[in-house]
């Protein structure tokens, strides 16, 4: 009997995991679609928005804030610096820390992103994404 209970628990865990992965995949696909409009990756756009929300952040702070691995942040930021969307300046007090900020071009891309999300062309997509997430969360909450 105990083995049957463990099996049911594992099945519930699997369904929860699968549904969460579908939600994350939906958000990632949505983000990638928006990023393509600007010629950058979804991760790059995500980090630009994260820097806007947390100016003067360090690489470590950005990795924690964005929930990404430090090596991923470093690689994407290197590209964004090369594209002149981000600046990296040594902290004058602690020279071991590099502070990240958006350039004018980076700020404009973030602003254009927010404008695009508010435009009517994305309103339907946004509503569909919201509805899909809602359905998936309902599935998670109703797992037997």
ABEGO torsion letter per residue (X at the ends): XAAAAAAAAAAAAAAAAAAAAAAAAAAAAAAAAAAAAAGBBAAAAAAAAAAAABBGBBAAAAAAAAGBBAAAAAAAAAAAAAAGABBBBBBAABAABBBBBBBAAAAAAAAAAAAAAABAAAAAAAAAAAAAAAAAAAAAAABX
